[in-house]
């Protein structure tokens, strides 16, 4: 006897996310007491699914194999019957901002895995499953037909294990070329070798990721999913590429020549060149700890690999009012022929804004990735002497519970009322919040901020505001929303509507309107900060 399932996919696509609805049909003549279904996707399931539990296996190509297992009301499927289960996910490759979800958009081609089912009777043979009408054996390979860069027998992990932007696993070339290599955790080894040489304790990928988010070196104000590891690895690679150069010897062209030599030349040539510009004693130190290979292999890595450079490590920090962190990050991206640094995104040289930044600021910026200090300050002046980490690490503002108060607050600057109104839309597992701030005074309100508590989890997408959240208790978050970009200033007597997406922390309707009572935690109302 062979048991079969039929799985169809529906749902919706929204800004940076998706809602998947999977209709699972039992095509057999017997009740299934339990079932599971596996598939591969570039997207990342987030929040609480409905009708299923999930387990995930990270694949080396940046994809994730998910297994859904029916639970609760969806655990049992009667003969010929169906259940509809689902989940929300963060887009791992661009699907747009709206539209209908299909199996082709959700799943990697040819990735559907055999699912296991158990009927109310004993099943003696290996079951098969019908996916979109195509039966597959339990032993079918999920990787069949897929191509990816791999690390072969390497002990190091590709950065794409934590995601890839728009399916990118390489540069904008069809493949890595000219000696360029993928980003792997070998860069983290080289990074911590440099920290140890400087008298600093090793830092974890999460430490580095937290530092990047705290210093405005990322696209978003808050990490989500595997962001801390991915961003941490990306910036550890950048720090290991540049942070070892002595301040007085830093020159962008030297670094370009060195990277090209690492990719196309001999190790002896690379180390001879590096010795001429390195901090005194560093090359000897690497040779003494067998760290040369890690150092050279990190110089070979292509910063565009996996899309993290622009998907999460696109820093908005302003540098000398002529560039942003994203522009300076391009120092280690070389022109197509690998002769020039500061390559821009079209493989043309140069990244113009970065060339307006002084060399000392650039080297300090890259050294901050090693010291975890201020990106715009002096970081590694004291060679081989432990840096005072208490002073060098960014001081994060403590987050406290927001005090209760009335919705209409008195602005301490203008002395006038600022009103906060909540609206928005509910969707499965989440909502879009629209916050209208009204300045009823006769003076323009600049750099406003509002705080409140909520049981809902900010999803990482906002407009007109920067959103900072902190979990202050089990399932309770402190929110601070700051006017940003076009939402930073509110004219006298005017209103400004800004917004963000969030995942629900309690059961809400699957459609309808968001209210203040739904958004704010019990006993909490917004206050002007």
C-alpha positions as CSV (number, residue, x, y, z in Angstrom):
1,X,0.0,0.0,0.0
2,X,1.3,3.4,-0.9
3,X,0.2,6.7,0.8
4,X,0.2,9.9,-1.2
5,X,-0.2,13.6,-0.5
6,X,-1.0,16.4,-2.9
7,X,0.4,19.8,-1.9
8,X,-0.7,23.0,-3.5
9,X,0.7,26.5,-2.7
10,X,-1.2,29.8,-2.4
11,X,-0.7,33.0,-0.5
12,X,0.5,36.5,-1.0
13,X,3.7,38.5,-1.4
14,X,4.3,41.7,0.5
15,X,7.1,44.1,1.2
16,X,10.2,42.0,2.0
17,X,8.0,39.1,3.0
18,X,5.4,36.5,2.1
19,X,2.5,34.5,3.5
20,X,2.4,30.9,2.4
21,X,-0.7,28.8,2.5
22,X,-0.1,25.1,1.8
23,X,-3.2,22.9,1.1
24,X,-2.3,19.3,2.0
25,X,-4.6,16.7,0.6
26,X,-4.7,13.0,1.6
27,X,-5.3,11.2,-1.6
28,X,-5.5,7.8,0.0
29,X,-8.5,5.9,1.3
30,X,-7.2,5.9,4.9
31,X,-6.9,8.5,7.6
32,X,-3.3,9.8,8.1
33,X,-2.5,10.1,11.8
34,X,0.6,12.2,11.1
35,X,2.4,13.6,8.1
36,X,5.4,15.8,7.2
37,X,6.4,17.7,4.1
38,X,9.9,19.0,3.1
39,X,11.1,21.5,0.6
40,X,14.0,23.8,-0.2
41,X,13.6,27.6,-0.4
42,X,15.8,30.7,-0.4
43,X,13.3,32.3,2.0
44,X,13.4,32.3,5.8
45,X,10.4,31.2,7.8
46,X,9.7,33.6,10.7
47,X,7.2,34.0,13.5
48,X,4.7,31.3,14.5
49,X,3.4,29.0,11.7
50,X,-0.1,27.7,11.9
51,X,-1.0,24.0,11.8
52,X,2.6,22.8,11.6
53,X,5.9,22.7,13.5
54,X,9.0,23.4,11.5
55,X,12.6,22.2,11.5
56,X,15.3,23.7,9.3
57,X,18.6,22.5,7.8
58,X,20.9,25.1,6.4
59,X,22.4,24.1,3.1
60,X,25.8,25.3,1.9
61,X,24.4,27.2,-1.0
62,X,22.4,29.7,1.1
63,X,19.2,27.7,0.7
64,X,17.2,26.2,3.6
65,X,15.6,22.8,3.7
66,X,12.4,23.1,5.8
67,X,10.4,20.1,7.1
68,X,6.8,20.9,8.1
69,X,5.0,18.4,10.4
70,X,1.3,18.6,11.1
71,X,0.3,19.4,14.6
72,X,-2.9,20.1,16.6
73,X,-5.9,20.5,14.3
74,X,-3.8,19.7,11.2
75,X,-2.0,16.6,12.5
76,X,-4.7,14.2,11.2
77,X,-6.0,14.2,7.7
78,X,-9.1,12.0,6.9
79,X,-9.2,9.9,3.7
80,X,-9.7,12.3,0.8
81,X,-9.6,15.3,3.1
82,X,-7.4,18.3,3.2
83,X,-5.9,20.8,5.7
84,X,-4.5,24.2,5.0
85,X,-1.5,25.2,7.0
86,X,0.9,28.1,6.6
87,X,3.6,30.5,7.7
88,X,5.1,33.9,7.1
89,X,8.6,34.2,5.7
90,X,11.2,36.9,5.0
91,X,12.1,37.0,1.3
92,X,15.5,35.5,0.7
93,X,15.4,36.6,-2.9
94,X,13.4,39.5,-4.3
95,X,9.8,38.7,-5.2
96,X,8.4,42.2,-5.3
97,X,6.2,44.1,-2.9
98,X,2.8,42.5,-3.8
99,X,1.2,39.7,-5.7
100,X,0.1,36.1,-5.5
101,X,2.5,33.5,-4.1
102,X,3.1,30.4,-6.2
103,X,5.0,27.2,-5.7
104,X,7.6,28.4,-8.2
105,X,8.2,31.6,-6.1
106,X,8.3,29.7,-2.8
107,X,10.4,26.7,-3.6
108,X,13.7,26.2,-5.4
109,X,13.2,24.4,-8.7
110,X,13.3,20.6,-8.3
111,X,13.7,20.9,-4.6
112,X,10.5,19.2,-3.4
113,X,11.4,16.4,-1.1
114,X,9.6,13.2,-0.4
115,X,7.4,13.5,2.7
116,X,6.6,10.8,5.1
117,X,3.1,9.9,6.1
118,X,1.7,7.4,8.6
119,X,-1.8,6.3,8.2
120,X,-4.0,4.9,11.0
121,X,-3.1,1.5,9.6
122,X,0.4,0.1,9.3
123,X,2.3,1.0,6.2
124,X,4.8,-1.6,5.2
125,X,6.5,-0.1,2.2
126,X,8.4,3.2,1.7
127,X,5.7,5.8,1.1
128,X,5.7,8.2,-1.9
129,X,4.3,11.7,-2.0
130,X,2.7,13.6,-4.8
131,X,4.0,17.2,-5.0
132,X,2.1,19.4,-7.4
133,X,0.9,16.2,-9.0
134,X,4.3,14.6,-9.4
135,X,5.0,11.5,-7.3
136,X,8.5,11.3,-5.8
137,X,10.2,8.6,-3.9
138,X,11.3,9.1,-0.3
139,X,14.9,8.8,-1.4
140,X,14.8,11.5,-4.1
141,X,17.6,14.0,-3.7
142,X,16.7,17.6,-2.8
143,X,19.9,18.8,-4.5
144,X,19.1,17.3,-7.9
145,X,19.5,19.8,-10.6
146,X,20.9,22.5,-8.3
147,X,24.2,24.3,-8.8
148,X,26.0,26.1,-6.0
149,X,29.5,27.1,-5.0
150,X,30.7,24.7,-2.3
151,X,33.6,24.5,0.0
152,X,34.3,20.8,-0.8
153,X,35.9,19.3,2.2
154,X,36.6,22.6,3.8
155,X,35.9,23.0,7.5
156,X,34.7,26.6,6.9
157,X,31.1,27.7,6.2
158,X,30.0,29.9,3.3
159,X,28.3,33.2,4.2
160,X,25.4,32.0,2.0
161,X,24.6,29.5,4.8
162,X,22.9,32.5,6.4
163,X,21.1,33.7,3.3
164,X,21.7,35.3,-0.1
165,X,20.3,38.4,-1.7
166,X,18.1,37.9,-4.7
167,X,19.6,34.4,-5.1
168,X,23.1,35.9,-5.5
169,X,25.9,33.5,-4.6
170,X,28.6,35.3,-6.4
171,X,29.5,38.7,-8.0
172,X,27.5,40.1,-10.9
173,X,29.6,37.8,-13.1
174,X,28.2,34.5,-14.0
175,X,30.8,32.9,-11.8
176,X,33.6,33.9,-9.5
177,X,36.7,34.5,-11.6
178,X,40.2,35.9,-11.6
179,X,41.1,34.1,-8.4
180,X,38.1,35.7,-6.5
181,X,36.7,33.3,-3.9
182,X,33.5,33.1,-1.8
183,X,33.3,34.5,1.7
184,X,33.7,31.8,4.3
185,X,34.3,31.7,8.1
186,X,38.0,31.3,7.4
187,X,37.9,35.2,7.4
188,X,36.7,35.0,11.0
189,X,39.8,33.0,11.9
190,X,42.0,35.6,10.2
191,X,40.1,38.4,12.0
192,X,40.6,36.9,15.4
193,X,44.3,36.2,14.7
194,X,44.6,40.0,14.2
195,X,42.7,40.8,17.4
196,X,44.9,38.4,19.3
197,X,48.0,40.1,17.9
198,X,46.7,43.4,19.1
199,X,46.0,42.0,22.6
200,X,42.3,41.7,22.2
201,X,40.1,38.7,23.1
202,X,38.5,36.9,20.2
203,X,35.1,38.2,19.1
204,X,32.2,36.1,18.0
205,X,30.3,36.7,14.8
206,X,27.4,37.8,16.9
207,X,29.6,40.4,18.7
208,X,30.7,41.8,15.4
209,X,27.1,41.8,14.0
210,X,25.8,43.6,17.1
211,X,28.6,46.2,16.7
212,X,27.6,46.8,13.1
213,X,23.9,47.3,13.8
214,X,24.7,49.6,16.7
215,X,26.9,51.8,14.5
216,X,24.5,52.3,11.6
217,X,26.6,50.0,9.3
218,X,23.6,48.0,8.1
219,X,20.5,48.5,6.1
220,X,18.2,48.1,9.0
221,X,18.2,49.2,12.6
222,X,17.5,45.8,14.0
223,X,18.9,42.3,13.2
224,X,16.5,39.6,12.0
225,X,17.0,35.9,11.4
226,X,20.6,35.1,10.8
227,X,21.6,38.8,10.3
228,X,24.1,38.9,13.2
229,X,26.1,36.0,11.9
230,X,26.0,37.0,8.3
231,X,26.8,40.7,8.9
232,X,29.4,39.7,11.6
233,X,31.2,37.5,9.0
234,X,31.0,40.1,6.3
235,X,32.6,42.8,8.6
236,X,35.1,40.4,10.1
237,X,36.3,39.7,6.5
238,X,36.6,43.5,5.8
239,X,38.5,44.1,9.0
240,X,40.8,41.2,8.4
241,X,41.5,42.5,4.9
242,X,42.5,46.0,5.9
243,X,42.9,46.5,9.7
244,X,46.5,45.1,9.9
245,X,47.9,48.0,7.7
246,X,49.9,50.6,9.6
247,X,48.2,54.0,9.5
248,X,51.2,55.7,7.8
249,X,51.5,53.0,5.1
250,X,47.8,52.9,4.1
251,X,47.3,53.4,0.4
252,X,44.2,52.2,-1.5
253,X,46.3,51.1,-4.5
254,X,48.7,49.1,-2.3
255,X,45.7,47.1,-1.1
256,X,44.3,46.6,-4.6
257,X,47.7,45.3,-5.7
258,X,47.9,43.0,-2.7
259,X,44.5,41.5,-3.3
260,X,45.3,40.9,-6.9
261,X,48.5,39.2,-6.0
262,X,46.8,37.0,-3.4
263,X,44.3,35.9,-6.1
264,X,46.7,35.5,-9.0
265,X,50.3,35.5,-7.6
266,X,52.4,33.4,-5.3
267,X,52.1,33.4,-1.5
268,X,55.7,34.5,-1.1
269,X,55.0,37.6,-3.2
270,X,51.9,38.4,-1.1
271,X,53.7,38.2,2.2
272,X,56.7,40.2,0.9
273,X,54.3,43.0,-0.1
274,X,52.3,42.8,3.1
275,X,55.4,43.0,5.2
276,X,56.2,46.4,3.7
277,X,52.9,48.0,4.9
278,X,51.9,45.9,7.9
279,X,52.0,47.0,11.5
280,X,55.4,46.0,12.9
281,X,55.6,42.4,13.9
282,X,52.3,41.3,12.5
283,X,53.7,39.2,9.6
284,X,56.2,37.5,11.9
285,X,53.3,36.8,14.2
286,X,51.2,35.2,11.5
287,X,54.1,33.0,10.4
288,X,54.6,31.9,14.0
289,X,51.0,30.8,14.5
290,X,50.6,29.2,11.0
291,X,48.1,32.0,10.2
292,X,49.5,32.9,6.7
293,X,47.1,30.8,4.7
294,X,44.1,32.2,6.6
295,X,45.4,35.7,5.9
296,X,46.0,35.2,2.2
297,X,42.7,33.3,1.7
298,X,40.8,36.2,3.2
299,X,42.4,38.6,0.8
300,X,41.1,36.5,-2.0
301,X,37.5,36.8,-0.9
302,X,35.0,38.7,-3.1
303,X,32.9,41.2,-0.9
304,X,30.0,41.0,-3.3
305,X,29.6,37.2,-2.8
306,X,26.2,36.2,-1.5
307,X,24.8,39.7,-1.8
308,X,25.4,40.6,1.9
309,X,27.3,43.7,0.9
310,X,24.1,45.4,-0.3
311,X,21.4,43.3,1.4
312,X,22.4,43.8,5.0
313,X,25.9,45.5,5.2
314,X,24.9,48.5,3.2
315,X,25.8,51.0,5.9
316,X,24.1,54.4,6.0
317,X,26.6,56.1,8.4
318,X,27.6,59.5,7.0
319,X,31.4,59.9,6.6
320,X,32.9,63.4,6.3
321,X,29.5,64.5,4.8
322,X,30.6,63.3,1.3
323,X,30.1,59.5,1.5
324,X,28.4,56.8,3.5
325,X,29.7,53.6,4.9
326,X,28.5,51.7,1.9
327,X,30.9,53.7,-0.3
328,X,33.9,53.1,1.9
329,X,33.1,49.4,2.0
330,X,33.9,49.3,-1.7
331,X,37.6,49.8,-1.0
332,X,38.1,46.1,-1.1
333,X,36.0,45.6,-4.3
334,X,38.3,45.8,-7.2
335,X,37.7,46.8,-10.8
336,X,37.0,44.1,-13.3
337,X,40.7,43.8,-14.2
338,X,41.6,44.0,-10.5
339,X,43.8,47.0,-10.9
340,X,41.8,49.6,-9.0
341,X,40.2,49.8,-5.6
342,X,36.8,51.3,-4.7
343,X,35.1,49.6,-7.6
344,X,31.4,50.6,-7.9
345,X,28.4,48.4,-8.6
346,X,28.7,48.4,-12.3
347,X,32.3,47.1,-12.3
348,X,33.5,50.5,-13.3
349,X,36.1,52.4,-11.3
350,X,35.8,54.4,-9.1
351,X,33.3,54.6,-6.3
352,X,33.4,58.4,-6.6
353,X,32.1,59.4,-3.1
354,X,34.7,57.3,-1.4
355,X,37.6,59.1,-3.1
356,X,36.6,62.3,-1.3
357,X,37.2,60.8,2.1
358,X,40.6,61.3,3.7
359,X,42.9,58.3,3.9
360,X,43.1,58.5,7.7
361,X,39.4,58.3,8.1
362,X,39.2,55.3,5.8
363,X,41.9,53.4,7.7
364,X,40.3,54.3,11.0
365,X,37.0,53.1,9.7
366,X,38.4,49.6,8.7
367,X,40.3,49.4,12.0
368,X,37.1,50.0,13.9
369,X,35.9,46.6,12.5
370,X,38.8,45.0,14.4
371,X,38.6,47.0,17.6
372,X,34.8,47.2,17.6
373,X,35.3,50.9,18.4
374,X,33.7,54.0,16.9
375,X,33.9,53.9,13.0
376,X,34.8,57.6,12.9
377,X,37.4,57.5,15.7
378,X,41.0,56.5,16.1
379,X,41.1,52.8,16.7
380,X,44.4,50.9,16.5
381,X,47.1,53.5,17.3
382,X,48.6,51.4,20.1
383,X,50.2,48.5,18.4
384,X,50.2,45.2,20.4
385,X,48.7,46.9,23.4
386,X,45.3,45.8,24.6
387,X,42.7,48.4,23.7
388,X,40.6,49.6,26.5
389,X,37.5,47.9,25.3
390,X,35.3,49.6,27.8
391,X,36.1,52.9,26.1
392,X,36.4,51.6,22.5
393,X,33.2,49.6,22.2
394,X,30.1,51.6,21.3
395,X,28.1,52.5,24.3
396,X,24.6,51.3,23.7
397,X,21.8,53.3,25.2
398,X,20.0,51.3,27.9
399,X,16.4,50.5,27.1
400,X,13.9,50.8,29.8
401,X,10.2,50.3,30.0
402,X,8.2,53.2,28.7
403,X,6.2,55.0,31.4
404,X,2.5,55.1,31.2
405,X,1.0,58.4,30.1
406,X,-1.7,60.0,28.0
407,X,-1.8,59.6,24.3
408,X,-1.6,63.4,23.8
409,X,1.7,64.6,25.2
410,X,3.2,68.0,25.8
411,X,6.2,68.6,23.6
412,X,9.0,69.9,25.9
413,X,10.4,71.9,23.1
414,X,7.3,73.6,21.6
415,X,5.1,73.3,24.7
416,X,2.3,72.1,22.4
417,X,0.4,68.9,22.2
418,X,1.6,66.0,19.9
419,X,-1.1,63.5,19.2
420,X,-0.5,59.9,18.2
421,X,-3.1,57.9,16.2
422,X,-2.8,54.2,15.2
423,X,-4.3,52.6,12.1
424,X,-3.1,49.9,9.6
425,X,-4.0,46.5,8.3
426,X,-4.0,43.0,9.7
427,X,-2.7,40.0,7.8
428,X,-2.0,36.4,8.7
429,X,0.5,36.3,11.4
430,X,1.3,40.1,11.3
431,X,0.2,43.6,10.6
432,X,1.2,46.9,8.9
433,X,1.1,49.7,11.5
434,X,0.5,53.3,10.4
435,X,1.3,55.9,13.0
436,X,0.0,59.4,12.5
437,X,1.9,62.1,14.4
438,X,0.2,65.4,14.6
439,X,2.0,68.6,15.6
440,X,-0.7,71.0,16.6
441,X,1.7,73.8,17.7
442,X,2.8,76.8,15.7
443,X,6.4,75.6,15.5
444,X,8.1,73.0,13.3
445,X,8.8,69.8,15.2
446,X,12.3,68.4,14.4
447,X,13.9,65.0,15.3
448,X,10.8,63.7,17.1
449,X,10.6,60.3,18.8
450,X,7.8,58.3,20.4
451,X,8.1,55.3,22.7
452,X,5.7,52.6,23.7
453,X,5.5,48.9,24.8
454,X,4.1,46.1,22.6
455,X,3.9,42.3,22.7
456,X,4.4,42.2,18.9
457,X,7.8,41.7,17.2
458,X,9.1,44.3,14.8
459,X,9.7,42.7,11.4
460,X,12.5,44.9,10.1
461,X,10.7,47.1,7.6
462,X,9.8,50.7,8.2
463,X,9.1,53.9,6.3
464,X,9.6,57.5,7.6
465,X,11.0,56.2,10.8
466,X,13.9,54.3,12.4
467,X,12.6,51.6,14.8
468,X,14.6,50.4,17.7
469,X,13.2,47.6,19.9
470,X,14.4,45.7,22.9
471,X,12.9,42.7,24.6
472,X,12.4,43.8,28.2
473,X,10.4,40.9,29.5
474,X,9.1,37.6,28.1
475,X,7.1,38.5,25.0
476,X,7.2,42.2,25.8
477,X,9.2,44.7,23.7
478,X,10.1,48.4,24.2
479,X,9.7,50.3,21.0
480,X,11.3,53.6,20.1
481,X,10.4,55.1,16.8
482,X,12.4,58.0,15.5
483,X,11.4,60.3,12.6
484,X,13.8,59.7,9.7
485,X,14.4,60.8,6.1
486,X,11.1,62.4,4.9
487,X,9.5,61.7,8.3
488,X,12.0,63.5,10.4
489,X,10.3,66.9,10.4
490,X,6.6,67.8,11.0
491,X,5.5,71.3,10.2
492,X,3.4,73.4,12.5
493,X,-0.2,72.2,12.5
494,X,0.6,69.3,10.2
495,X,0.5,65.6,10.5
496,X,2.9,62.9,9.4
497,X,2.0,59.2,8.8
498,X,4.8,56.7,9.1
499,X,4.8,53.0,9.5
500,X,6.4,49.6,10.0
501,X,5.6,45.9,9.7
502,X,5.5,43.5,12.7
503,X,4.7,39.9,13.5
504,X,1.9,39.3,15.9
505,X,2.6,38.3,19.5
506,X,-1.0,37.2,20.2
507,X,-3.8,36.0,18.1
508,X,-5.3,38.7,15.9
509,X,-7.8,38.5,13.1
510,X,-6.3,37.5,9.7
511,X,-7.7,40.6,8.1
512,X,-9.1,43.9,9.2
513,X,-7.8,47.1,10.8
514,X,-5.1,47.6,13.4
515,X,-6.1,49.6,16.5
516,X,-4.1,51.2,19.3
517,X,-5.5,48.6,21.7
518,X,-4.0,45.9,19.5
519,X,-0.7,47.5,19.0
520,X,0.1,48.8,22.5
521,X,0.7,46.4,25.5
522,X,-1.8,46.5,28.2
523,X,-1.2,49.5,30.5
524,X,1.1,51.2,27.9
525,X,0.4,54.2,25.8
526,X,2.8,56.2,23.6
527,X,5.0,58.9,25.1
528,X,7.0,61.6,23.4
529,X,10.7,61.0,24.0
